[in-house]
Amino acid sequence: MQKWEYFFVDANMYPFGNKLISLYVNGEELRDWKQGSLHLFVNQLGEDGWELVAMRHDSKYDQNSLIFKRPKIVKKARSTKQSQAPKT
């Protein structure tokens, strides 16, 4: 069964233009992206395999909430027989 991991972004924008006032990822502020642009940040997430699956815009506060997902990489455990095999 496919498993997913999720990435939550809250972005406050200046009323005019494409600059960010603040950017929060999974509840933590990313200060490195302050004054950056949202479209560059979202494109970077796409390069990293994240897909935008939902977006909500609050026009009163000019805030965007975005949800991304990508397939979760599940590490498979070694089988018991292999791990108990004597090493030569």
C-alpha positions as CSV (number, residue, x, y, z in Angstrom):
1,M,0.0,0.0,0.0
2,Q,1.3,3.5,-0.9
3,K,2.2,5.7,2.0
4,W,2.4,9.5,1.9
5,E,4.2,12.2,3.8
6,Y,2.8,15.7,4.0
7,F,4.2,19.2,4.1
8,F,2.2,22.2,5.4
9,V,3.0,25.8,4.4
10,D,1.5,29.1,5.7
11,A,2.6,32.1,3.7
12,N,1.8,35.8,4.5
13,M,2.3,38.0,1.5
14,Y,2.6,41.8,1.1
15,P,-0.7,43.2,-0.3
16,F,1.0,44.2,-3.6
17,G,3.7,42.1,-5.3
18,N,5.1,38.7,-4.7
19,K,7.2,39.2,-1.6
20,L,6.6,37.1,1.6
21,I,6.1,38.7,5.0
22,S,6.5,35.4,6.7
23,L,6.7,31.7,5.7
24,Y,5.9,28.8,8.1
25,V,6.6,25.2,7.3
26,N,5.1,22.6,9.5
27,G,4.6,25.3,12.1
28,E,8.2,26.6,12.1
29,E,9.2,29.9,10.5
30,L,11.7,29.8,7.7
31,R,13.5,33.1,8.1
32,D,15.8,32.4,5.1
33,W,12.8,32.8,2.7
34,K,11.6,36.1,4.3
35,Q,11.3,38.7,1.5
36,G,11.5,35.8,-1.0
37,S,8.8,34.9,-3.5
38,L,6.2,32.2,-3.0
39,H,6.3,30.9,-6.5
40,L,10.1,30.2,-6.3
41,F,9.6,28.4,-3.0
42,V,6.7,26.3,-4.4
43,N,8.8,25.5,-7.5
44,Q,11.7,24.3,-5.3
45,L,9.3,22.0,-3.5
46,G,8.2,20.6,-6.8
47,E,11.9,19.9,-7.7
48,D,12.1,18.0,-4.4
49,G,9.2,15.8,-5.4
50,W,6.4,17.6,-3.4
51,E,3.0,17.9,-5.2
52,L,0.6,20.8,-4.2
53,V,-2.7,19.1,-3.3
54,A,-4.6,21.9,-1.6
55,M,-4.5,25.6,-1.2
56,R,-6.7,28.1,0.8
57,H,-6.4,31.9,0.5
58,D,-7.7,34.2,3.3
59,S,-8.1,37.5,1.6
60,K,-8.8,39.4,4.8
61,Y,-5.3,38.6,6.1
62,D,-3.7,37.9,2.7
63,Q,-2.6,34.5,4.0
64,N,-2.1,31.4,1.9
65,S,-2.2,27.9,3.4
66,L,-0.8,25.2,1.2
67,I,-0.6,21.4,1.6
68,F,1.9,19.3,-0.3
69,K,2.4,15.5,-0.4
70,R,4.8,13.0,-1.9
71,P,5.2,9.3,-1.7
72,K,6.8,8.2,1.5
73,I,10.0,6.1,1.2
74,V,9.6,3.1,3.3
75,K,12.8,1.2,4.3
76,K,12.2,-2.5,4.1
77,A,13.6,-4.5,7.0
78,R,15.9,-7.3,6.2
79,S,14.3,-10.7,6.4
80,T,15.0,-12.7,9.5
81,K,16.6,-15.6,7.5
82,Q,19.2,-13.2,5.9
83,S,20.1,-11.5,9.2
84,Q,20.6,-14.9,10.9
85,A,22.7,-16.4,8.2
86,P,26.3,-17.0,9.2
87,K,28.9,-14.7,7.6
88,T,31.7,-16.4,5.7
